Amino acid sequence: MACLLMFQTHSYDAWLDDPGRQTAFFHWTRQGGSLPAPIFLLLAGVAVALVCERSIQKGASASDASRIAMRRGGQIFVLALLFRLQEFLLGQPSAPWTDLLRVDVLNIIGLSLVLLGLLVAVAWRPWDAPRPPQIDTASLASQLRFRAGLAAAAIAAVVAAVTPPIWTTMRPRRLPWFLESYLNGVHIFNQPQAYLFPLFPWTAFAFAGFTAGCLLASPWARRRSLESVGFIAAAGAVLVTLGLWLDSRPQLYAVYDYWHSSPNYFMVRTALVAAVLVVGYFWCRWAPALWGFSPVVELGKQSLFVYWVSIELTYGGLSIVKKHAQDIPNATRALLALTAGMIVLAAIRNRIQGRPFREWLSAWRSPTRAAA
């Protein structure tokens, strides 16, 4: 679902002409575009919690589990730098060298995974310490899981709360712009840019996802998956209510920007992402995903790959239509073609990835049936 929202956001932003960009339609596509990045980051946090939990339960130490997350984060960060290099080279001769240092969503996903790995190393440290045989390991794991989830929630709250001053009154101006940009997205300009993805506030979504992942990794959640999803939905309802109520109250910040740096908007977006996760749960459990083929599932398994390709086909030099020159109907037709192409590309890669080419025809079955 995040991939579908991403496609429509990038497509209309890259392709619509000036009259189209002045419409309410374009405004609503931009609102939908505010969700993919939080979804990707929150799911990254969930994945770290689940992967580290599984590794520890299989006998790995907490330090080993944390290294798994940090190593994956480092890999994604390197991929982000390579992606920026690709865009810079394909954008010649007009692309400025400063584009190489832009802080994009892949950069922050990578750094967030590294930070979450550090959190696992600290919160689960007692797991690696020698302990008497009479210690109940299941009880200790529950305590450490709860501590890690609570710490992640606190970090997410702090990151969201300090974002407004880091963007405005307490900017780290002494840092070089390419380092400050990782904190507030200032890039080469005089103020933070809303289209970039600095650590503040974006990494807060990853820590919030880690908290949700700790809940989902618990024995209670594994026994009662429906109730645990309902708990996440209820938490989302609390967050959206609290965020909207606090937004209506007098603000503590000298400069308050609800749509870009506000902790209240962070709570609302986290609640919306929680709602998307709940919908995804029911989709995967009861909807067409069980019929043998689901475009949403196919895209979800190749989200990084289709992100990389779709960016080049919308914003890049390989754009499938002329940029900033399409009316809404033409842009919509191109969007449908892009979406269909990405689904086919993801489905093919899901079936041949890691296999010799000669086996790819036999692999052309749905992942669900193949697993069965």
VENTAUR-V41331 format. One record per helix or strand of 2 or more residues. SS is the DSSP state (A for helix, B for strand). FROM is the first residue (numbers start at 1). LEN is the number of residues. If there is no record, write none. Layout:
# VENTAUR-V41331
SS,FROM,LEN ; SS,FROM,LEN
This chain:
# VENTAUR-V41331
A,2,14 ; A,18,4 ; A,24,9 ; A,36,22 ; A,62,29 ; A,97,5 ; A,105,19 ; A,125,4 ; A,137,31 ; A,177,8 ; A,199,18 ; A,219,5 ; A,225,23 ; A,263,24 ; A,288,4 ; A,295,7 ; A,303,12 ; A,328,25 ; A,357,3 ; A,367,5
